[in-house]
Amino acid sequence: MSDHRGLLTAHVKIGAKQTAKAIEHGEVDEVYIAQDADPRITSKIIGLCTKLSIQVTYVDTMKELGKACGIDVGAAVVAIVKQ
């Protein structure tokens, strides 16, 4: 991930359910997806992002994405919410 430091200070939604809701409500600027996450979890999010022209950035691992958000567990999907 090129600039993961921004996730610590950005307003984010962590997890597929919260991200999907935020996308459906038009609240998302960008989505980060861990490449090692289960495709059953990420495919719906990727589809929504494609449909709504939301930028998707891929991160190597769930652990790396979770750490970038300041949590001690992995994260499959993270959304940056519009301010």
PDB file with SEQRES, HELIX, SHEET and CRYST1 records, atoms N, CA, C and O in Angstrom:
SEQRES   1 A   83  MET SER ASP HIS ARG GLY LEU LEU THR ALA HIS VAL LYS          
SEQRES   2 A   83  ILE GLY ALA LYS GLN THR ALA LYS ALA ILE GLU HIS GLY          
SEQRES   3 A   83  GLU VAL ASP GLU VAL TYR ILE ALA GLN ASP ALA ASP PRO          
SEQRES   4 A   83  ARG ILE THR SER LYS ILE ILE GLY LEU CYS THR LYS LEU          
SEQRES   5 A   83  SER ILE GLN VAL THR TYR VAL ASP THR MET LYS GLU LEU          
SEQRES   6 A   83  GLY LYS ALA CYS GLY ILE ASP VAL GLY ALA ALA VAL VAL          
SEQRES   7 A   83  ALA ILE VAL LYS GLN                                          
HELIX    1 AA1 ARG A    5  THR A    9  1                                   5    
HELIX    2 AA2 ALA A   16  GLU A   24  1                                   9    
HELIX    3 AA3 PRO A   39  LYS A   51  1                                  13    
HELIX    4 AA4 MET A   62  ALA A   68  1                                   7    
SHEET    1 AA1 4 VAL A  12  ILE A  14  0                                        
SHEET    2 AA1 4 VAL A  77  VAL A  81 -1                                        
SHEET    3 AA1 4 VAL A  28  ALA A  34 -1                                        
SHEET    4 AA1 4 GLN A  55  VAL A  59  1                                        
CRYST1    1.000    1.000    1.000  90.00  90.00  90.00 P 1           1          
ATOM      1  N   MET A   1       0.854  -1.167   0.000  1.00  0.00           N  
ATOM      2  CA  MET A   1       0.000   0.000   0.000  1.00  0.00           C  
ATOM      3  C   MET A   1       0.898   1.227   0.000  1.00  0.00           C  
ATOM      4  O   MET A   1       1.844   1.310   0.783  1.00  0.00           O  
ATOM      5  N   SER A   2       0.610   2.153  -0.852  1.00  0.00           N  
ATOM      6  CA  SER A   2       1.489   3.294  -1.038  1.00  0.00           C  
ATOM      7  C   SER A   2       1.430   4.288   0.121  1.00  0.00           C  
ATOM      8  O   SER A   2       2.483   4.680   0.625  1.00  0.00           O  
ATOM      9  N   ASP A   3       0.275   4.703   0.554  1.00  0.00           N  
ATOM     10  CA  ASP A   3       0.173   5.700   1.618  1.00  0.00           C  
ATOM     11  C   ASP A   3      -0.817   5.238   2.674  1.00  0.00           C  
ATOM     12  O   ASP A   3      -1.894   5.814   2.827  1.00  0.00           O  
ATOM     13  N   HIS A   4      -0.445   4.201   3.394  1.00  0.00           N  
ATOM     14  CA  HIS A   4      -1.338   3.663   4.407  1.00  0.00           C  
ATOM     15  C   HIS A   4      -1.444   4.553   5.633  1.00  0.00           C  
ATOM     16  O   HIS A   4      -2.371   4.392   6.427  1.00  0.00           O  
ATOM     17  N   ARG A   5      -0.520   5.487   5.806  1.00  0.00           N  
ATOM     18  CA  ARG A   5      -0.574   6.375   6.973  1.00  0.00           C  
ATOM     19  C   ARG A   5      -1.838   7.217   6.973  1.00  0.00           C  
ATOM     20  O   ARG A   5      -2.316   7.613   8.036  1.00  0.00           O  
ATOM     21  N   GLY A   6      -2.382   7.493   5.809  1.00  0.00           N  
ATOM     22  CA  GLY A   6      -3.595   8.280   5.718  1.00  0.00           C  
ATOM     23  C   GLY A   6      -4.810   7.593   6.322  1.00  0.00           C  
ATOM     24  O   GLY A   6      -5.773   8.258   6.706  1.00  0.00           O  
ATOM     25  N   LEU A   7      -4.773   6.273   6.408  1.00  0.00           N  
ATOM     26  CA  LEU A   7      -5.902   5.538   6.978  1.00  0.00           C  
ATOM     27  C   LEU A   7      -6.028   5.756   8.479  1.00  0.00           C  
ATOM     28  O   LEU A   7      -7.123   5.660   9.032  1.00  0.00           O  
ATOM     29  N   LEU A   8      -4.919   6.047   9.137  1.00  0.00           N  
ATOM     30  CA  LEU A   8      -4.973   6.276  10.581  1.00  0.00           C  
ATOM     31  C   LEU A   8      -5.708   7.562  10.929  1.00  0.00           C  
ATOM     32  O   LEU A   8      -6.338   7.650  11.983  1.00  0.00           O  
ATOM     33  N   THR A   9      -5.634   8.555  10.055  1.00  0.00           N  
ATOM     34  CA  THR A   9      -6.248   9.845  10.347  1.00  0.00           C  
ATOM     35  C   THR A   9      -7.568  10.052   9.603  1.00  0.00           C  
ATOM     36  O   THR A   9      -8.322  10.969   9.927  1.00  0.00           O  
ATOM     37  N   ALA A  10      -7.853   9.212   8.614  1.00  0.00           N  
ATOM     38  CA  ALA A  10      -9.084   9.352   7.833  1.00  0.00           C  
ATOM     39  C   ALA A  10     -10.259   8.754   8.595  1.00  0.00           C  
ATOM     40  O   ALA A  10     -10.088   7.910   9.474  1.00  0.00           O  
ATOM     41  N   HIS A  11     -11.441   9.206   8.243  1.00  0.00           N  
ATOM     42  CA  HIS A  11     -12.658   8.607   8.788  1.00  0.00           C  
ATOM     43  C   HIS A  11     -12.951   7.373   7.938  1.00  0.00           C  
ATOM     44  O   HIS A  11     -13.208   7.488   6.739  1.00  0.00           O  
ATOM     45  N   VAL A  12     -12.911   6.192   8.561  1.00  0.00           N  
ATOM     46  CA  VAL A  12     -13.050   4.954   7.804  1.00  0.00           C  
ATOM     47  C   VAL A  12     -14.178   4.081   8.330  1.00  0.00           C  
ATOM     48  O   VAL A  12     -14.608   4.204   9.477  1.00  0.00           O  
ATOM     49  N   LYS A  13     -14.637   3.206   7.469  1.00  0.00           N  
ATOM     50  CA  LYS A  13     -15.550   2.131   7.828  1.00  0.00           C  
ATOM     51  C   LYS A  13     -14.766   0.849   7.602  1.00  0.00           C  
ATOM     52  O   LYS A  13     -14.217   0.640   6.520  1.00  0.00           O  
ATOM     53  N   ILE A  14     -14.709  -0.002   8.600  1.00  0.00           N  
ATOM     54  CA  ILE A  14     -13.943  -1.233   8.507  1.00  0.00           C  
ATOM     55  C   ILE A  14     -14.895  -2.411   8.434  1.00  0.00           C  
ATOM     56  O   ILE A  14     -15.817  -2.535   9.240  1.00  0.00           O  
ATOM     57  N   GLY A  15     -14.658  -3.277   7.452  1.00  0.00           N  
ATOM     58  CA  GLY A  15     -15.475  -4.468   7.289  1.00  0.00           C  
ATOM     59  C   GLY A  15     -16.405  -4.362   6.094  1.00  0.00           C  
ATOM     60  O   GLY A  15     -16.786  -3.273   5.665  1.00  0.00           O  
ATOM     61  N   ALA A  16     -16.758  -5.529   5.571  1.00  0.00           N  
ATOM     62  CA  ALA A  16     -17.563  -5.579   4.350  1.00  0.00           C  
ATOM     63  C   ALA A  16     -18.971  -5.021   4.540  1.00  0.00           C  
ATOM     64  O   ALA A  16     -19.467  -4.295   3.678  1.00  0.00           O  
ATOM     65  N   LYS A  17     -19.617  -5.347   5.648  1.00  0.00           N  
ATOM     66  CA  LYS A  17     -20.993  -4.878   5.852  1.00  0.00           C  
ATOM     67  C   LYS A  17     -21.062  -3.363   5.997  1.00  0.00           C  
ATOM     68  O   LYS A  17     -21.896  -2.707   5.372  1.00  0.00           O  
ATOM     69  N   GLN A  18     -20.183  -2.817   6.821  1.00  0.00           N  
ATOM     70  CA  GLN A  18     -20.186  -1.362   7.014  1.00  0.00           C  
ATOM     71  C   GLN A  18     -19.800  -0.642   5.735  1.00  0.00           C  
ATOM     72  O   GLN A  18     -20.358   0.407   5.412  1.00  0.00           O  
ATOM     73  N   THR A  19     -18.838  -1.209   5.003  1.00  0.00           N  
ATOM     74  CA  THR A  19     -18.415  -0.605   3.740  1.00  0.00           C  
ATOM     75  C   THR A  19     -19.539  -0.622   2.722  1.00  0.00           C  
ATOM     76  O   THR A  19     -19.782   0.381   2.051  1.00  0.00           O  
ATOM     77  N   ALA A  20     -20.230  -1.755   2.596  1.00  0.00           N  
ATOM     78  CA  ALA A  20     -21.336  -1.861   1.637  1.00  0.00           C  
ATOM     79  C   ALA A  20     -22.430  -0.846   1.951  1.00  0.00           C  
ATOM     80  O   ALA A  20     -22.955  -0.205   1.041  1.00  0.00           O  
ATOM     81  N   LYS A  21     -22.777  -0.694   3.213  1.00  0.00           N  
ATOM     82  CA  LYS A  21     -23.805   0.282   3.598  1.00  0.00           C  
ATOM     83  C   LYS A  21     -23.369   1.703   3.257  1.00  0.00           C  
ATOM     84  O   LYS A  21     -24.156   2.500   2.746  1.00  0.00           O  
ATOM     85  N   ALA A  22     -22.108   2.008   3.546  1.00  0.00           N  
ATOM     86  CA  ALA A  22     -21.602   3.349   3.261  1.00  0.00           C  
ATOM     87  C   ALA A  22     -21.592   3.628   1.758  1.00  0.00           C  
ATOM     88  O   ALA A  22     -21.910   4.738   1.331  1.00  0.00           O  
ATOM     89  N   ILE A  23     -21.228   2.625   0.956  1.00  0.00           N  
ATOM     90  CA  ILE A  23     -21.237   2.784  -0.505  1.00  0.00           C  
ATOM     91  C   ILE A  23     -22.658   3.032  -0.988  1.00  0.00           C  
ATOM     92  O   ILE A  23     -22.896   3.932  -1.793  1.00  0.00           O  
ATOM     93  N   GLU A  24     -23.599   2.240  -0.501  1.00  0.00           N  
ATOM     94  CA  GLU A  24     -24.996   2.371  -0.924  1.00  0.00           C  
ATOM     95  C   GLU A  24     -25.584   3.726  -0.543  1.00  0.00           C  
ATOM     96  O   GLU A  24     -26.502   4.212  -1.204  1.00  0.00           O  
ATOM     97  N   HIS A  25     -25.062   4.338   0.519  1.00  0.00           N  
ATOM     98  CA  HIS A  25     -25.536   5.653   0.939  1.00  0.00           C  
ATOM     99  C   HIS A  25     -24.739   6.796   0.308  1.00  0.00           C  
ATOM    100  O   HIS A  25     -24.971   7.963   0.622  1.00  0.00           O  
ATOM    101  N   GLY A  26     -23.804   6.463  -0.578  1.00  0.00           N  
ATOM    102  CA  GLY A  26     -23.043   7.494  -1.276  1.00  0.00           C  
ATOM    103  C   GLY A  26     -22.030   8.213  -0.412  1.00  0.00           C  
ATOM    104  O   GLY A  26     -21.710   9.374  -0.670  1.00  0.00           O  
ATOM    105  N   GLU A  27     -21.520   7.546   0.609  1.00  0.00           N  
ATOM    106  CA  GLU A  27     -20.624   8.184   1.573  1.00  0.00           C  
ATOM    107  C   GLU A  27     -19.143   7.886   1.346  1.00  0.00           C  
ATOM    108  O   GLU A  27     -18.307   8.363   2.113  1.00  0.00           O  
ATOM    109  N   VAL A  28     -18.791   7.111   0.315  1.00  0.00           N  
ATOM    110  CA  VAL A  28     -17.425   6.594   0.188  1.00  0.00           C  
ATOM    111  C   VAL A  28     -16.647   7.274  -0.935  1.00  0.00           C  
ATOM    112  O   VAL A  28     -17.158   7.461  -2.040  1.00  0.00           O  
ATOM    113  N   ASP A  29     -15.395   7.641  -0.629  1.00  0.00           N  
ATOM    114  CA  ASP A  29     -14.473   8.198  -1.614  1.00  0.00           C  
ATOM    115  C   ASP A  29     -13.602   7.119  -2.234  1.00  0.00           C  
ATOM    116  O   ASP A  29     -13.347   7.135  -3.439  1.00  0.00           O  
ATOM    117  N   GLU A  30     -13.146   6.181  -1.414  1.00  0.00           N  
ATOM    118  CA  GLU A  30     -12.200   5.171  -1.873  1.00  0.00           C  
ATOM    119  C   GLU A  30     -12.340   3.925  -1.011  1.00  0.00           C  
ATOM    120  O   GLU A  30     -12.716   4.011   0.158  1.00  0.00           O  
ATOM    121  N   VAL A  31     -12.034   2.761  -1.594  1.00  0.00           N  
ATOM    122  CA  VAL A  31     -12.112   1.496  -0.872  1.00  0.00           C  
ATOM    123  C   VAL A  31     -10.767   0.781  -0.979  1.00  0.00           C  
ATOM    124  O   VAL A  31     -10.148   0.743  -2.043  1.00  0.00           O  
ATOM    125  N   TYR A  32     -10.333   0.220   0.137  1.00  0.00           N  
ATOM    126  CA  TYR A  32      -9.130  -0.610   0.180  1.00  0.00           C  
ATOM    127  C   TYR A  32      -9.563  -2.055   0.385  1.00  0.00           C  
ATOM    128  O   TYR A  32     -10.401  -2.341   1.239  1.00  0.00           O  
ATOM    129  N   ILE A  33      -8.992  -2.960  -0.397  1.00  0.00           N  
ATOM    130  CA  ILE A  33      -9.345  -4.373  -0.311  1.00  0.00           C  
ATOM    131  C   ILE A  33      -8.069  -5.197  -0.176  1.00  0.00           C  
ATOM    132  O   ILE A  33      -7.113  -5.008  -0.927  1.00  0.00           O  
ATOM    133  N   ALA A  34      -8.066  -6.113   0.789  1.00  0.00           N  
ATOM    134  CA  ALA A  34      -6.925  -7.005   0.982  1.00  0.00           C  
ATOM    135  C   ALA A  34      -6.984  -8.118  -0.058  1.00  0.00           C  
ATOM    136  O   ALA A  34      -8.024  -8.750  -0.244  1.00  0.00           O  
ATOM    137  N   GLN A  35      -5.869  -8.353  -0.730  1.00  0.00           N  
ATOM    138  CA  GLN A  35      -5.838  -9.357  -1.786  1.00  0.00           C  
ATOM    139  C   GLN A  35      -5.975 -10.779  -1.252  1.00  0.00           C  
ATOM    140  O   GLN A  35      -6.380 -11.673  -1.995  1.00  0.00           O  
ATOM    141  N   ASP A  36      -5.649 -11.007   0.006  1.00  0.00           N  
ATOM    142  CA  ASP A  36      -5.783 -12.351   0.563  1.00  0.00           C  
ATOM    143  C   ASP A  36      -7.133 -12.593   1.243  1.00  0.00           C  
ATOM    144  O   ASP A  36      -7.331 -13.626   1.881  1.00  0.00           O  
ATOM    145  N   ALA A  37      -8.053 -11.645   1.107  1.00  0.00           N  
ATOM    146  CA  ALA A  37      -9.388 -11.793   1.684  1.00  0.00           C  
ATOM    147  C   ALA A  37     -10.232 -12.753   0.837  1.00  0.00           C  
ATOM    148  O   ALA A  37      -9.984 -12.927  -0.356  1.00  0.00           O  
ATOM    149  N   ASP A  38     -11.211 -13.358   1.462  1.00  0.00           N  
ATOM    150  CA  ASP A  38     -12.102 -14.296   0.782  1.00  0.00           C  
ATOM    151  C   ASP A  38     -12.892 -13.562  -0.303  1.00  0.00           C  
ATOM    152  O   ASP A  38     -13.554 -12.566  -0.009  1.00  0.00           O  
ATOM    153  N   PRO A  39     -12.834 -14.036  -1.552  1.00  0.00           N  
ATOM    154  CA  PRO A  39     -13.571 -13.382  -2.643  1.00  0.00           C  
ATOM    155  C   PRO A  39     -15.089 -13.344  -2.411  1.00  0.00           C  
ATOM    156  O   PRO A  39     -15.774 -12.485  -2.967  1.00  0.00           O  
ATOM    157  N   ARG A  40     -15.613 -14.253  -1.608  1.00  0.00           N  
ATOM    158  CA  ARG A  40     -17.053 -14.212  -1.293  1.00  0.00           C  
ATOM    159  C   ARG A  40     -17.392 -12.957  -0.503  1.00  0.00           C  
ATOM    160  O   ARG A  40     -18.522 -12.471  -0.547  1.00  0.00           O  
ATOM    161  N   ILE A  41     -16.414 -12.440   0.212  1.00  0.00           N  
ATOM    162  CA  ILE A  41     -16.621 -11.217   0.991  1.00  0.00           C  
ATOM    163  C   ILE A  41     -16.396  -9.977   0.126  1.00  0.00           C  
ATOM    164  O   ILE A  41     -17.148  -9.007   0.211  1.00  0.00           O  
ATOM    165  N   THR A  42     -15.365 -10.017  -0.696  1.00  0.00           N  
ATOM    166  CA  THR A  42     -14.958  -8.816  -1.426  1.00  0.00           C  
ATOM    167  C   THR A  42     -15.658  -8.608  -2.770  1.00  0.00           C  
ATOM    168  O   THR A  42     -15.702  -7.482  -3.266  1.00  0.00           O  
ATOM    169  N   SER A  43     -16.200  -9.656  -3.362  1.00  0.00           N  
ATOM    170  CA  SER A  43     -16.761  -9.527  -4.716  1.00  0.00           C  
ATOM    171  C   SER A  43     -17.931  -8.541  -4.781  1.00  0.00           C  
ATOM    172  O   SER A  43     -18.046  -7.788  -5.748  1.00  0.00           O  
ATOM    173  N   LYS A  44     -18.787  -8.537  -3.778  1.00  0.00           N  
ATOM    174  CA  LYS A  44     -19.923  -7.598  -3.771  1.00  0.00           C  
ATOM    175  C   LYS A  44     -19.416  -6.154  -3.694  1.00  0.00           C  
ATOM    176  O   LYS A  44     -19.930  -5.269  -4.379  1.00  0.00           O  
ATOM    177  N   ILE A  45     -18.405  -5.930  -2.856  1.00  0.00           N  
ATOM    178  CA  ILE A  45     -17.849  -4.594  -2.694  1.00  0.00           C  
ATOM    179  C   ILE A  45     -17.213  -4.126  -4.001  1.00  0.00           C  
ATOM    180  O   ILE A  45     -17.413  -2.989  -4.426  1.00  0.00           O  
ATOM    181  N   ILE A  46     -16.448  -5.010  -4.629  1.00  0.00           N  
ATOM    182  CA  ILE A  46     -15.803  -4.658  -5.902  1.00  0.00           C  
ATOM    183  C   ILE A  46     -16.857  -4.322  -6.955  1.00  0.00           C  
ATOM    184  O   ILE A  46     -16.694  -3.366  -7.713  1.00  0.00           O  
ATOM    185  N   GLY A  47     -17.929  -5.098  -7.003  1.00  0.00           N  
ATOM    186  CA  GLY A  47     -19.019  -4.834  -7.944  1.00  0.00           C  
ATOM    187  C   GLY A  47     -19.667  -3.481  -7.715  1.00  0.00           C  
ATOM    188  O   GLY A  47     -19.928  -2.747  -8.669  1.00  0.00           O  
ATOM    189  N   LEU A  48     -19.930  -3.144  -6.454  1.00  0.00           N  
ATOM    190  CA  LEU A  48     -20.527  -1.848  -6.126  1.00  0.00           C  
ATOM    191  C   LEU A  48     -19.592  -0.701  -6.518  1.00  0.00           C  
ATOM    192  O   LEU A  48     -20.026   0.317  -7.057  1.00  0.00           O  
ATOM    193  N   CYS A  49     -18.312  -0.889  -6.238  1.00  0.00           N  
ATOM    194  CA  CYS A  49     -17.336   0.159  -6.576  1.00  0.00           C  
ATOM    195  C   CYS A  49     -17.244   0.361  -8.082  1.00  0.00           C  
ATOM    196  O   CYS A  49     -17.159   1.495  -8.555  1.00  0.00           O  
ATOM    197  N   THR A  50     -17.260  -0.723  -8.827  1.00  0.00           N  
ATOM    198  CA  THR A  50     -17.204  -0.629 -10.283  1.00  0.00           C  
ATOM    199  C   THR A  50     -18.433   0.091 -10.817  1.00  0.00           C  
ATOM    200  O   THR A  50     -18.330   0.974 -11.669  1.00  0.00           O  
ATOM    201  N   LYS A  51     -19.586  -0.293 -10.309  1.00  0.00           N  
ATOM    202  CA  LYS A  51     -20.852   0.297 -10.750  1.00  0.00           C  
ATOM    203  C   LYS A  51     -20.914   1.794 -10.468  1.00  0.00           C  
ATOM    204  O   LYS A  51     -21.448   2.561 -11.270  1.00  0.00           O  
ATOM    205  N   LEU A  52     -20.367   2.205  -9.326  1.00  0.00           N  
ATOM    206  CA  LEU A  52     -20.469   3.598  -8.898  1.00  0.00           C  
ATOM    207  C   LEU A  52     -19.182   4.397  -9.118  1.00  0.00           C  
ATOM    208  O   LEU A  52     -19.059   5.520  -8.630  1.00  0.00           O  
ATOM    209  N   SER A  53     -18.229   3.827  -9.846  1.00  0.00           N  
ATOM    210  CA  SER A  53     -16.951   4.479 -10.167  1.00  0.00           C  
ATOM    211  C   SER A  53     -16.196   4.949  -8.926  1.00  0.00           C  
ATOM    212  O   SER A  53     -15.692   6.071  -8.880  1.00  0.00           O  
ATOM    213  N   ILE A  54     -16.126   4.088  -7.933  1.00  0.00           N  
ATOM    214  CA  ILE A  54     -15.369   4.368  -6.717  1.00  0.00           C  
ATOM    215  C   ILE A  54     -14.002   3.711  -6.861  1.00  0.00           C  
ATOM    216  O   ILE A  54     -13.898   2.549  -7.254  1.00  0.00           O  
ATOM    217  N   GLN A  55     -12.968   4.457  -6.542  1.00  0.00           N  
ATOM    218  CA  GLN A  55     -11.604   3.946  -6.668  1.00  0.00           C  
ATOM    219  C   GLN A  55     -11.366   2.806  -5.682  1.00  0.00           C  
ATOM    220  O   GLN A  55     -11.712   2.910  -4.506  1.00  0.00           O  
ATOM    221  N   VAL A  56     -10.767   1.708  -6.177  1.00  0.00           N  
ATOM    222  CA  VAL A  56     -10.402   0.566  -5.351  1.00  0.00           C  
ATOM    223  C   VAL A  56      -8.879   0.454  -5.334  1.00  0.00           C  
ATOM    224  O   VAL A  56      -8.231   0.467  -6.380  1.00  0.00           O  
ATOM    225  N   THR A  57      -8.327   0.346  -4.141  1.00  0.00           N  
ATOM    226  CA  THR A  57      -6.892   0.156  -3.972  1.00  0.00           C  
ATOM    227  C   THR A  57      -6.692  -1.195  -3.292  1.00  0.00           C  
ATOM    228  O   THR A  57      -7.324  -1.495  -2.280  1.00  0.00           O  
ATOM    229  N   TYR A  58      -5.811  -1.995  -3.860  1.00  0.00           N  
ATOM    230  CA  TYR A  58      -5.549  -3.323  -3.313  1.00  0.00           C  
ATOM    231  C   TYR A  58      -4.326  -3.302  -2.412  1.00  0.00           C  
ATOM    232  O   TYR A  58      -3.319  -2.660  -2.709  1.00  0.00           O  
ATOM    233  N   VAL A  59      -4.444  -4.028  -1.295  1.00  0.00           N  
ATOM    234  CA  VAL A  59      -3.392  -4.160  -0.303  1.00  0.00           C  
ATOM    235  C   VAL A  59      -3.028  -5.643  -0.250  1.00  0.00           C  
ATOM    236  O   VAL A  59      -3.898  -6.497  -0.418  1.00  0.00           O  
ATOM    237  N   ASP A  60      -1.775  -5.951  -0.021  1.00  0.00           N  
ATOM    238  CA  ASP A  60      -1.331  -7.343  -0.059  1.00  0.00           C  
ATOM    239  C   ASP A  60      -2.052  -8.256   0.927  1.00  0.00           C  
ATOM    240  O   ASP A  60      -2.536  -9.321   0.545  1.00  0.00           O  
ATOM    241  N   THR A  61      -2.128  -7.845   2.198  1.00  0.00           N  
ATOM    242  CA  THR A  61      -2.689  -8.751   3.204  1.00  0.00           C  
ATOM    243  C   THR A  61      -3.718  -8.057   4.096  1.00  0.00           C  
ATOM    244  O   THR A  61      -3.725  -6.834   4.243  1.00  0.00           O  
ATOM    245  N   MET A  62      -4.579  -8.876   4.680  1.00  0.00           N  
ATOM    246  CA  MET A  62      -5.562  -8.374   5.631  1.00  0.00           C  
ATOM    247  C   MET A  62      -4.854  -7.804   6.860  1.00  0.00           C  
ATOM    248  O   MET A  62      -5.271  -6.781   7.404  1.00  0.00           O  
ATOM    249  N   LYS A  63      -3.796  -8.460   7.289  1.00  0.00           N  
ATOM    250  CA  LYS A  63      -3.046  -7.990   8.453  1.00  0.00           C  
ATOM    251  C   LYS A  63      -2.489  -6.590   8.212  1.00  0.00           C  
ATOM    252  O   LYS A  63      -2.577  -5.721   9.079  1.00  0.00           O  
ATOM    253  N   GLU A  64      -1.913  -6.379   7.022  1.00  0.00           N  
ATOM    254  CA  GLU A  64      -1.359  -5.065   6.673  1.00  0.00           C  
ATOM    255  C   GLU A  64      -2.453  -3.998   6.652  1.00  0.00           C  
ATOM    256  O   GLU A  64      -2.238  -2.880   7.121  1.00  0.00           O  
ATOM    257  N   LEU A  65      -3.621  -4.339   6.113  1.00  0.00           N  
ATOM    258  CA  LEU A  65      -4.723  -3.373   6.047  1.00  0.00           C  
ATOM    259  C   LEU A  65      -5.246  -3.043   7.438  1.00  0.00           C  
ATOM    260  O   LEU A  65      -5.519  -1.881   7.741  1.00  0.00           O  
ATOM    261  N   GLY A  66      -5.388  -4.053   8.280  1.00  0.00           N  
ATOM    262  CA  GLY A  66      -5.816  -3.807   9.656  1.00  0.00           C  
ATOM    263  C   GLY A  66      -4.842  -2.920  10.410  1.00  0.00           C  
ATOM    264  O   GLY A  66      -5.244  -1.995  11.115  1.00  0.00           O  
ATOM    265  N   LYS A  67      -3.554  -3.211  10.254  1.00  0.00           N  
ATOM    266  CA  LYS A  67      -2.524  -2.415  10.919  1.00  0.00           C  
ATOM    267  C   LYS A  67      -2.562  -0.969  10.439  1.00  0.00           C  
ATOM    268  O   LYS A  67      -2.396  -0.046  11.236  1.00  0.00           O  
ATOM    269  N   ALA A  68      -2.780  -0.765   9.140  1.00  0.00           N  
ATOM    270  CA  ALA A  68      -2.857   0.587   8.589  1.00  0.00           C  
ATOM    271  C   ALA A  68      -4.017   1.377   9.181  1.00  0.00           C  
ATOM    272  O   ALA A  68      -3.975   2.606   9.237  1.00  0.00           O  
ATOM    273  N   CYS A  69      -5.048   0.669   9.621  1.00  0.00           N  
ATOM    274  CA  CYS A  69      -6.219   1.325  10.225  1.00  0.00           C  
ATOM    275  C   CYS A  69      -6.089   1.466  11.738  1.00  0.00           C  
ATOM    276  O   CYS A  69      -6.947   2.059  12.391  1.00  0.00           O  
ATOM    277  N   GLY A  70      -5.012   0.916  12.285  1.00  0.00           N  
ATOM    278  CA  GLY A  70      -4.796   1.023  13.725  1.00  0.00           C  
ATOM    279  C   GLY A  70      -5.520  -0.021  14.542  1.00  0.00           C  
ATOM    280  O   GLY A  70      -5.769   0.189  15.730  1.00  0.00           O  
ATOM    281  N   ILE A  71      -5.868  -1.158  13.924  1.00  0.00           N  
ATOM    282  CA  ILE A  71      -6.516  -2.234  14.668  1.00  0.00           C  
ATOM    283  C   ILE A  71      -5.567  -3.433  14.736  1.00  0.00           C  
ATOM    284  O   ILE A  71      -4.681  -3.586  13.895  1.00  0.00           O  
ATOM    285  N   ASP A  72      -5.764  -4.269  15.737  1.00  0.00           N  
ATOM    286  CA  ASP A  72      -4.870  -5.406  15.973  1.00  0.00           C  
ATOM    287  C   ASP A  72      -5.256  -6.668  15.225  1.00  0.00           C  
ATOM    288  O   ASP A  72      -4.594  -7.695  15.373  1.00  0.00           O  
ATOM    289  N   VAL A  73      -6.296  -6.616  14.436  1.00  0.00           N  
ATOM    290  CA  VAL A  73      -6.735  -7.768  13.648  1.00  0.00           C  
ATOM    291  C   VAL A  73      -6.737  -7.397  12.179  1.00  0.00           C  
ATOM    292  O   VAL A  73      -6.667  -6.219  11.830  1.00  0.00           O  
ATOM    293  N   GLY A  74      -6.818  -8.397  11.321  1.00  0.00           N  
ATOM    294  CA  GLY A  74      -6.847  -8.136   9.892  1.00  0.00           C  
ATOM    295  C   GLY A  74      -8.175  -7.533   9.450  1.00  0.00           C  
ATOM    296  O   GLY A  74      -9.197  -7.689  10.118  1.00  0.00           O  
ATOM    297  N   ALA A  75      -8.143  -6.860   8.344  1.00  0.00           N  
ATOM    298  CA  ALA A  75      -9.352  -6.284   7.756  1.00  0.00           C  
ATOM    299  C   ALA A  75      -9.392  -6.646   6.275  1.00  0.00           C  
ATOM    300  O   ALA A  75      -8.406  -6.457   5.562  1.00  0.00           O  
ATOM    301  N   ALA A  76     -10.523  -7.163   5.811  1.00  0.00           N  
ATOM    302  CA  ALA A  76     -10.676  -7.523   4.415  1.00  0.00           C  
ATOM    303  C   ALA A  76     -10.972  -6.296   3.557  1.00  0.00           C  
ATOM    304  O   ALA A  76     -10.472  -6.166   2.439  1.00  0.00           O  
ATOM    305  N   VAL A  77     -11.795  -5.398   4.102  1.00  0.00           N  
ATOM    306  CA  VAL A  77     -12.266  -4.239   3.351  1.00  0.00           C  
ATOM    307  C   VAL A  77     -12.304  -3.017   4.254  1.00  0.00           C  
ATOM    308  O   VAL A  77     -12.740  -3.096   5.402  1.00  0.00           O  
ATOM    309  N   VAL A  78     -11.847  -1.889   3.731  1.00  0.00           N  
ATOM    310  CA  VAL A  78     -11.908  -0.621   4.461  1.00  0.00           C  
ATOM    311  C   VAL A  78     -12.352   0.463   3.479  1.00  0.00           C  
ATOM    312  O   VAL A  78     -11.870   0.526   2.348  1.00  0.00           O  
ATOM    313  N   ALA A  79     -13.269   1.302   3.921  1.00  0.00           N  
ATOM    314  CA  ALA A  79     -13.737   2.412   3.089  1.00  0.00           C  
ATOM    315  C   ALA A  79     -13.351   3.736   3.720  1.00  0.00           C  
ATOM    316  O   ALA A  79     -13.480   3.919   4.931  1.00  0.00           O  
ATOM    317  N   ILE A  80     -12.879   4.650   2.900  1.00  0.00           N  
ATOM    318  CA  ILE A  80     -12.640   6.021   3.356  1.00  0.00           C  
ATOM    319  C   ILE A  80     -13.917   6.802   3.094  1.00  0.00           C  
ATOM    320  O   ILE A  80     -14.383   6.902   1.959  1.00  0.00           O  
ATOM    321  N   VAL A  81     -14.466   7.348   4.153  1.00  0.00           N  
ATOM    322  CA  VAL A  81     -15.748   8.042   4.097  1.00  0.00           C  
ATOM    323  C   VAL A  81     -15.532   9.515   3.786  1.00  0.00           C  
ATOM    324  O   VAL A  81     -14.602  10.144   4.293  1.00  0.00           O  
ATOM    325  N   LYS A  82     -16.410  10.055   2.939  1.00  0.00           N  
ATOM    326  CA  LYS A  82     -16.362  11.479   2.587  1.00  0.00           C  
ATOM    327  C   LYS A  82     -16.552  12.325   3.828  1.00  0.00           C  
ATOM    328  O   LYS A  82     -17.314  11.974   4.729  1.00  0.00           O  
ATOM    329  N   GLN A  83     -15.849  13.444   3.860  1.00  0.00           N  
ATOM    330  CA  GLN A  83     -15.959  14.359   5.016  1.00  0.00           C  
ATOM    331  C   GLN A  83     -16.895  15.494   4.691  1.00  0.00           C  
ATOM    332  O   GLN A  83     -17.121  16.368   5.529  1.00  0.00           O  
TER     333      GLN A  83                                                      
END                                                                             
